[in-house]
Amino acid sequence: MLYDGWMQLAFLLAAVLVLAKPLGEYIARVFTKGRLPLIGRIGQPVEATIYRMAGVRCDDQQNWIQYAVACLLFNLVGFIFLYLLQLLQQHLPLNPAHQSHVPAALAFNTAASFVTNTNWQNYAGETTMSLLTQMLGMTVQNFLSAATGIAVMAAFLRGLASKGTGKLGSFWVDLVRSTLYILLPLAIITSLVLASQGVVQTFHATRQVHTLSNTTMTAQAKASKASIQNIAMGPVASQEAIKQIGTNGGGFFNANSAHPFENPNGLTDFVEMLAMLLIPAASCFTFSRMIGDKRQGRVILVTMAVIFALCATLCITFEQQPNPILPGIVNQHHTGLAPGGNMEGKEVRFGPANSAIWTCVATGTSTGAVNSMLDSYTPFGGLIPMWLMKTGEVIFGGVGVGLTGMLITSMVAVFLCGLMVGRTPEYLGKKLGAFEIKMVSLAILIPPALVLIGTAIASVTPSAIASVANPGSHGFSEILYAMTSMSNNNGSAFAGLNGDTNFYNILGGVMMLAGRFWSIVATLALAGAMANRKPSPPSVGTFPTHTPLFAVILAGTIALISGLIFLPALALGPIAEGLAHVVH
């Protein structure tokens, strides 16, 4: 069974690497206004119309402050719109199930969640949101929050490639082109593939069916005791596609991607994992193309792929072991699987290996979609996705922001190397001064600070503790995972924790907004500073950032930062729980 899991992992990575290069070069043409294929000729009139309606000039150039203000204002409007949409949904059309309004605290959390690309859900979509809210609210924000991340990436790469102009492009142009030329075509293709495999796409809210138990009744009993079940439905395929392509993660149904209407079989499981990884991996080739050095993007991609492969291999290995709580015979015989594996909380159609790979993909890319119950993972199996989030989600990270996070970590690696040899650090020929290092520090340290502060508050607040389903180290892991997921804009849930309380709704919403937009502002400030610097030619003292040695240093820097910040917290949670099982 282990070999099967490793083969599936290898096949997934191979597919990603094959598709990433052409997509990455295409994305670079989108942001350098290069010649696009047929889609460009179709989209240009639409693009021009949007600019005229918005009063935007396509050749506008903004500095980092203007770019950041435009980004924040746009997302503020999106937040307010989605918040009001939830409060008023019972008075609006496309509400066939007659859903009531969403409570204010939950509406705040949900609006913050979808605007920040987190998609943390303290509600069951099929019983809480109207079809209008799902489509006009959640699905639209799935596009726009992802487009925001890609736009920030484009601005950051222009800052690195700039010759001292100080300009980063136009946020409005980047937002439109990200949506029109990248996200929308990929989402259409993916939704058609998913719909062909049985992912539902309809405006019907429910479908009444007779349950299997009804078949045993006599005709007379059926007439009087008809066994009928209402099955929730809706426009799922279209939302599922952008949910994965945009590394959003919010499910139409409460069961998320474990639901057969969202993810019915092994092929859809593979397609959705591929969709999550595709743009983050392709961004490395976009980086190479926009700065004019193929070697730089290659070393970033190799580092990401190697770390991801190691993490996924470990998670597969841990989840293929019998559940430590149950006798081995239960896992090996009663489940019908040999040699077993931890099947608790997993779908039979996926099994432990595919579930482990999916979980690593979802937490590494900041998607947060789940096809299994993370609360039921083995202690060390659950440690892996938690650590992937704690790296800052740079393996591979969310669309756009994953690459920028990795490049910022590269600057930390260069800075550490410069300290060791007593030389001013530089990256891609540009000196890293005091301001740049301050912005790097803010971008890296803000999300972890939010995680630790939020975990500390929740661990001593009675109402927060009451939401935890399990005592001891496992209960602490549930709190730690939730805070990490919200602050790092992942959205996956460890489960076992009731997040639909005023405490978690309000604190979580604030953490999601701060984790997303403080980091974006620091990233854009860093991009502006780099755009103002003219590159200097390499010298004998220049530290190369395209070699295997730098890949090793970069991987070590990721492990060092996450270890120094989070090891004490992890020791109280999954590590303590895992060691307790080993001792037992």
C-alpha positions in Angstrom: 0.0 0.0 0.0 2.9 2.4 0.7 4.3 1.9 -2.8 0.9 2.7 -4.3 0.8 6.0 -2.4 4.3 6.9 -3.5 3.5 6.1 -7.1 0.4 8.3 -6.9 2.5 11.1 -5.5 5.1 10.8 -8.2 2.5 10.8 -10.9 0.8 13.9 -9.5 4.2 15.8 -9.3 5.1 14.7 -12.8 1.8 16.1 -14.2 2.3 19.4 -12.3 5.8 19.9 -13.7 4.7 19.1 -17.2 1.9 21.6 -17.2 3.5 24.3 -15.1 6.0 25.6 -17.6 3.7 26.5 -20.5 1.2 27.9 -18.0 3.9 29.9 -16.2 5.1 31.4 -19.5 1.6 32.2 -20.5 1.0 34.1 -17.2 4.2 36.1 -17.7 2.8 37.2 -21.1 -0.4 38.2 -19.4 1.4 40.6 -17.1 4.0 41.9 -19.6 1.2 42.4 -22.2 2.8 40.0 -24.6 0.9 38.4 -27.4 -1.8 36.0 -26.2 -3.4 33.2 -28.1 -7.1 33.1 -29.3 -8.3 33.9 -25.7 -6.5 37.3 -25.9 -8.4 38.3 -29.1 -11.7 37.3 -27.5 -11.0 38.9 -24.1 -9.6 42.3 -25.3 -13.0 43.9 -26.1 -14.3 42.7 -22.7 -11.1 44.0 -21.0 -11.4 47.4 -22.7 -15.1 47.7 -21.8 -14.3 47.0 -18.1 -11.7 49.7 -18.1 -14.1 52.3 -19.7 -16.8 51.5 -17.2 -14.4 51.7 -14.3 -12.6 54.8 -15.6 -9.2 53.1 -15.6 -6.4 53.7 -18.1 -4.7 50.4 -19.1 -1.3 52.2 -19.2 -1.5 53.6 -15.7 1.5 53.0 -13.4 1.2 53.1 -9.6 3.8 53.2 -6.9 3.6 50.8 -4.0 1.4 53.1 -1.9 -1.1 53.7 -4.7 -1.1 50.0 -5.5 -1.7 49.0 -1.8 -4.5 51.6 -1.3 -6.3 50.3 -4.5 -5.9 46.7 -3.3 -7.3 47.5 0.2 -10.2 49.6 -1.0 -11.3 47.0 -3.5 -11.3 44.2 -1.0 -13.0 46.5 1.6 -15.9 46.9 -0.8 -16.0 43.2 -1.5 -16.1 42.5 2.3 -19.0 44.9 2.9 -20.9 43.5 -0.1 -20.6 39.9 1.0 -21.4 40.8 4.6 -24.7 42.6 3.6 -25.6 39.8 1.2 -25.6 37.3 4.0 -27.7 39.6 6.3 -30.3 40.2 3.6 -30.4 36.8 1.8 -33.9 35.9 2.9 -35.3 39.0 1.1 -33.3 38.3 -2.1 -34.0 36.0 -5.1 -32.5 32.5 -5.8 -33.3 31.3 -2.4 -35.4 28.1 -3.2 -34.7 26.5 0.2 -35.9 29.7 2.0 -32.7 30.2 4.0 -32.9 32.8 6.8 -30.4 35.6 7.3 -27.0 34.7 8.6 -26.2 35.8 12.2 -24.1 39.0 12.3 -21.0 37.4 13.9 -21.0 34.5 11.5 -21.6 36.8 8.5 -18.5 38.9 9.6 -16.4 35.7 9.9 -17.5 34.4 6.5 -17.1 37.7 4.7 -13.6 38.1 6.1 -12.9 34.5 5.2 -13.8 34.6 1.5 -12.3 38.1 0.9 -9.0 37.0 2.3 -8.8 33.7 0.3 -9.1 31.8 3.5 -12.5 30.2 3.1 -12.7 29.1 6.7 -16.3 27.9 7.2 -18.2 27.9 10.5 -21.4 27.0 8.7 -22.9 24.2 6.6 -23.3 25.7 3.1 -26.3 23.6 2.1 -28.3 24.6 5.2 -27.1 28.2 5.7 -26.5 30.0 2.4 -28.9 30.7 -0.4 -27.9 30.0 -4.0 -27.5 33.7 -4.6 -25.1 34.0 -1.7 -23.2 31.0 -2.8 -22.8 32.3 -6.4 -22.8 36.1 -6.2 -21.0 36.0 -2.8 -18.7 33.0 -2.4 -18.0 32.1 -6.0 -17.3 35.7 -7.0 -15.0 36.2 -4.1 -13.2 33.0 -5.0 -12.3 34.6 -8.2 -11.5 38.1 -6.8 -9.5 37.0 -3.8 -7.4 34.7 -6.0 -6.9 37.5 -8.5 -5.8 39.8 -5.7 -3.0 37.3 -4.8 -1.9 37.0 -8.4 -1.9 40.8 -8.8 0.3 41.2 -5.8 2.7 38.6 -7.2 2.8 40.5 -10.5 3.6 43.8 -8.7 6.3 42.1 -6.6 8.0 40.5 -9.7 7.9 43.9 -11.5 9.6 45.4 -8.4 12.4 42.8 -8.6 12.8 43.3 -12.4 12.6 47.1 -12.3 15.6 49.2 -13.3 14.9 51.9 -10.7 11.5 53.3 -11.9 9.7 52.7 -8.6 6.5 51.7 -10.5 4.7 48.4 -10.0 2.0 48.6 -12.7 -1.7 49.1 -12.1 -3.7 47.0 -9.5 -6.9 47.4 -11.5 -5.3 46.2 -14.7 -3.6 43.3 -13.0 -6.9 42.3 -11.3 -8.8 42.3 -14.5 -6.2 40.4 -16.5 -5.8 37.8 -13.7 -9.5 37.1 -13.7 -10.2 37.3 -17.4 -7.1 35.5 -18.9 -6.0 33.2 -16.1 -8.6 32.2 -13.6 -11.7 32.2 -15.8 -10.4 30.0 -18.6 -8.9 27.5 -16.1 -12.1 27.4 -14.1 -14.3 26.8 -17.2 -12.1 23.9 -18.3 -12.0 22.4 -14.8 -15.7 22.7 -14.1 -16.5 21.0 -17.4 -14.2 18.1 -16.4 -15.8 17.8 -13.0 -19.4 18.0 -14.3 -18.6 15.2 -16.7 -17.7 13.0 -13.8 -20.8 13.6 -11.7 -20.2 16.9 -9.8 -23.6 18.5 -9.8 -24.4 21.7 -11.5 -28.0 22.8 -11.2 -30.2 25.6 -9.9 -32.4 23.1 -8.0 -31.8 23.4 -4.3 -32.9 19.9 -3.4 -34.0 16.6 -4.9 -36.4 14.2 -3.1 -35.5 10.5 -3.3 -36.7 7.3 -1.7 -34.1 5.8 0.7 -33.0 2.2 0.4 -35.0 1.2 3.5 -38.1 2.0 1.6 -37.6 -0.9 -0.8 -38.4 -3.4 2.0 -41.9 -2.0 2.7 -45.0 -3.4 1.3 -47.0 -1.3 -1.2 -49.6 -0.5 1.5 -46.8 0.6 3.9 -45.2 2.7 1.3 -48.3 4.6 0.7 -48.6 5.5 4.4 -44.9 5.6 5.4 -43.0 6.7 2.4 -39.3 7.0 3.3 -38.2 10.2 1.6 -34.9 12.2 1.9 -34.2 15.7 0.6 -30.7 15.8 -0.9 -29.1 19.2 -1.2 -27.9 20.3 -4.7 -26.9 23.4 -6.5 -24.4 25.0 -8.9 -21.5 23.0 -7.4 -19.1 22.2 -10.3 -18.6 25.9 -11.1 -17.8 26.8 -7.5 -15.7 23.7 -7.0 -13.5 24.5 -10.0 -12.5 28.0 -8.8 -12.3 26.8 -5.3 -9.3 24.6 -6.3 -7.8 26.7 -9.1 -7.8 29.8 -6.9 -6.5 27.9 -3.8 -9.7 29.0 -2.0 -11.0 25.8 -0.4 -14.5 26.7 0.7 -16.9 23.9 0.0 -20.5 24.2 -1.3 -21.4 21.4 1.2 -20.4 21.1 4.8 -18.4 17.9 4.1 -16.3 19.9 1.6 -14.4 17.7 -0.9 -15.3 14.5 0.9 -18.9 15.0 -0.4 -19.6 12.8 -3.5 -21.3 15.8 -5.2 -18.0 17.8 -4.9 -15.5 15.0 -5.4 -17.1 11.7 -6.6 -14.2 9.5 -7.7 -10.5 9.0 -8.0 -10.3 11.0 -11.3 -11.9 14.1 -9.8 -9.7 13.7 -6.8 -6.6 13.8 -9.0 -7.9 16.7 -11.1 -8.7 18.8 -8.1 -5.3 18.2 -6.5 -3.7 19.1 -9.9 -5.8 22.3 -10.0 -4.6 23.3 -6.5 -0.9 22.9 -7.4 -1.0 24.2 -11.0 -0.8 28.0 -10.6 1.6 28.0 -7.6 4.0 25.8 -9.5 3.6 27.7 -12.8 4.4 31.0 -10.9 8.0 29.9 -10.6 8.3 29.9 -14.4 6.5 33.3 -14.5 9.2 34.5 -12.1 11.9 33.3 -14.4 10.4 34.9 -17.4 9.7 38.3 -15.9 13.2 38.7 -14.4 14.9 37.1 -17.4 16.8 34.3 -15.6 15.4 30.8 -15.9 17.8 29.5 -13.2 16.2 31.5 -10.4 12.7 30.1 -10.9 14.1 26.6 -11.3 15.8 26.6 -7.9 12.6 27.9 -6.2 10.5 25.2 -7.9 12.9 22.4 -7.0 13.0 23.5 -3.4 9.2 23.5 -3.2 8.8 20.1 -4.9 11.4 18.4 -2.8 10.1 19.6 0.5 6.5 18.8 -0.5 7.5 15.3 -1.7 9.2 14.6 1.7 6.2 15.9 3.7 3.7 13.9 1.6 5.8 10.8 1.9 5.9 11.1 5.7 2.2 11.7 5.9 1.4 8.7 3.7 3.7 6.6 5.8 2.1 7.7 9.1 -1.5 7.2 7.8 -0.8 3.8 6.4 -0.1 2.6 9.9 -2.9 1.2 12.0 -4.7 3.7 14.2 -2.8 3.7 17.5 -6.0 3.9 19.5 -7.5 0.8 18.1 -6.3 -2.8 18.1 -4.4 -3.7 14.9 -7.0 -6.4 14.0 -9.7 -3.8 13.6 -7.7 -1.9 11.0 -6.4 -5.0 9.2 -9.5 -7.1 9.0 -12.7 -5.4 10.0 -12.2 -2.6 7.5 -11.5 -5.0 4.7 -8.1 -3.5 4.0 -4.8 -5.2 4.2 -2.4 -4.4 5.6 -4.7 -1.8 7.0 -4.0 1.9 7.6 -5.8 4.5 9.5 -9.2 4.6 7.8 -11.0 6.5 10.6 -12.4 9.7 9.1 -11.5 8.8 5.5 -13.6 8.0 2.5 -13.3 4.4 1.3 -13.1 5.7 -2.3 -9.9 7.5 -1.5 -8.2 5.5 1.2 -5.3 6.6 3.5 -2.7 7.4 0.8 -4.8 9.6 -1.4 -6.2 11.3 1.6 -2.7 12.1 3.0 -1.5 13.4 -0.4 -4.6 15.6 -0.7 -4.2 17.0 2.8 -0.6 17.9 2.1 -1.6 19.6 -1.2 -4.4 21.5 0.5 -2.3 22.8 3.4 0.8 23.4 1.4 -1.0 25.5 -1.2 -3.2 27.3 1.4 -6.3 25.9 -0.2 -7.7 24.3 2.9 -10.1 21.9 1.1 -10.5 18.5 2.8 -11.4 15.1 1.5 -10.9 13.4 5.0 -11.3 14.3 8.6 -8.0 15.7 9.9 -9.0 15.3 13.5 -8.9 11.5 13.0 -5.3 11.5 11.6 -2.6 9.9 13.6 -0.7 12.4 15.8 2.4 12.5 13.6 0.2 12.3 10.4 -1.6 15.4 11.6 1.6 17.1 12.5 2.7 17.2 8.8 -0.1 19.4 7.4 0.1 21.6 10.5 3.8 22.2 9.8 3.2 22.9 6.1 0.9 25.8 7.2 3.5 27.0 9.7 6.1 27.4 7.1 4.1 30.4 5.9 2.6 28.3 3.2 5.4 28.6 0.7 5.3 24.9 -0.3 3.7 25.7 -2.9 1.6 28.3 -1.3 -1.5 30.1 -2.4 -1.9 31.6 -5.9 0.5 34.5 -6.2 1.2 34.9 -2.5 2.9 31.5 -2.3 5.7 32.6 -4.6 6.1 36.0 -3.0 6.4 34.3 0.4 9.1 32.0 -1.0 11.0 34.9 -2.5 10.8 36.8 0.8 12.2 33.7 2.5 14.9 33.7 -0.1 15.8 37.2 1.0 16.1 36.0 4.6 18.4 33.2 3.4 20.6 35.8 1.6 20.6 38.1 4.6 21.8 35.2 6.9 24.5 34.3 4.5 25.6 37.9 4.3 25.8 38.1 8.1 28.2 35.1 8.1 30.6 36.7 5.6 30.2 40.3 6.7 28.8 41.5 3.3 25.8 43.6 2.5 23.1 41.1 1.3 21.7 41.4 -2.2 19.1 39.5 -4.2 19.0 39.5 -8.0 21.6 42.2 -8.0 19.7 44.6 -5.7 21.0 45.5 -2.2 18.8 44.7 0.8 19.0 47.7 3.1 17.5 48.4 6.5 14.0 49.2 5.1 13.9 46.1 3.0 14.9 43.8 5.9 12.2 45.4 8.1 9.5 44.7 5.5 10.8 41.1 5.1 10.6 40.7 8.9 7.0 42.1 9.0 5.8 39.9 6.2 7.3 36.8 7.8 6.5 37.4 11.5 3.0 38.9 11.4 1.1 35.6 10.7 3.0 33.6 13.3 2.5 36.3 15.9 -1.2 36.2 15.2 -1.2 32.4 15.5 0.6 32.3 18.9 -1.4 35.2 20.4 -4.7 33.8 19.2 -3.8 30.3 20.6 -2.8 31.8 23.9 -6.1 33.8 24.2 -8.2 30.8 23.2 -6.4 28.5 25.6 -7.4 30.5 28.7 -10.8 31.8 27.6 -13.6 29.6 29.1 -16.0 30.0 26.2 -13.2 29.1 23.8 -12.2 26.0 25.8 -15.8 24.9 25.9 -15.8 24.6 22.1 -13.0 22.0 22.2 -14.3 18.4 21.9 -11.2 16.6 23.2 -9.1 17.1 26.3 -5.4 17.3 26.8 -2.8 17.7 24.0 -5.2 16.7 21.2 -7.6 19.5 22.3 -4.7 22.0 22.3 -3.8 20.8 18.7 -7.4 21.6 17.7 -7.0 25.2 18.9 -3.5 25.6 17.5 -4.6 24.2 14.1 -7.6 26.5 13.9 -5.5 29.6 14.7 -2.9 28.6 12.2 -5.4 28.0 9.5 -7.2 31.3 10.0 -4.1 33.5 10.4 -2.3 31.9 7.5 -5.4 32.1 5.3 -5.6 28.4 4.8 -9.1 27.5 5.8 -8.8 23.8 6.5 -10.2 22.6 9.8 -8.8 20.1 12.2 -12.4 19.6 13.3 -13.4 18.6 16.8 -13.7 22.3 17.6 -17.0 24.2 17.4 -16.0 27.4 15.6 -19.5 28.9 15.3 -19.4 30.9 18.5 -19.1 34.7 18.9 -15.6 34.2 20.2 -14.2 32.2 17.3 -16.2 34.1 14.7 -15.0 37.5 15.7 -11.4 36.6 16.7 -11.0 34.4 13.6 -12.4 37.2 11.3 -9.9 39.7 12.7 -7.0 37.2 12.4 -7.9 36.4 8.8 -8.0 40.1 7.8 -4.8 41.0 9.6 -2.9 37.9 8.4 -3.8 38.6 4.8 -3.6 42.4 4.4 -0.8 43.3 6.8 1.3 40.8 4.9 0.2 42.2 1.5 1.0 45.8 2.5 4.5 44.7 3.8 5.1 42.7 0.5 4.1 45.7 -1.6 6.3 48.1 0.4 9.2 45.7 -0.1 8.3 45.6 -3.9 8.3 49.4 -4.0 11.7 49.6 -2.3 13.2 47.0 -4.7 11.7 48.8 -7.7 13.5 52.0 -6.6 16.9 50.3 -6.6 18.9 49.9 -9.7 20.5 46.5 -10.1 24.3 46.2 -9.9 26.3 43.8 -11.9 27.5 40.6 -10.1 31.0 40.5 -8.7 33.3 37.9 -7.1 31.6 38.6 -3.8 28.0 38.1 -5.0 26.3 35.1 -3.5 24.6 33.0 -6.3 21.0 32.3 -5.7 20.5 29.8 -8.5 22.7 26.9 -7.3 21.9 23.6 -5.5 23.7 25.0 -2.5 21.2 27.9 -2.3 18.3 25.4 -2.5 19.7 23.6 0.5 20.2 26.9 2.4 16.7 28.0 1.4 15.1 24.8 2.7 17.2 25.1 5.9 16.0 28.7 6.4 12.3 27.6 6.1 12.9 24.8 8.6 14.8 27.2 10.9 12.2 30.0 10.9 9.2 27.7 11.5 11.1 25.6 14.1 12.2 28.5 16.2 8.7 30.0 16.2 6.5 27.0 16.5 8.4 24.1 18.0 7.3 24.8 21.6 3.7 25.0 20.6 3.9 21.8 18.5 5.6 20.1 21.4 2.5 20.8 23.5 0.2 19.4 20.9 0.8 16.8 18.2 4.3 15.9 19.3 3.2 15.3 22.9 0.3 13.2 21.7 2.4 11.2 19.4 5.0 10.4 22.0 2.3 9.4 24.5 1.1 6.8 22.0 4.7 5.6 21.4 5.2 5.2 25.2 1.9 3.5 25.6 
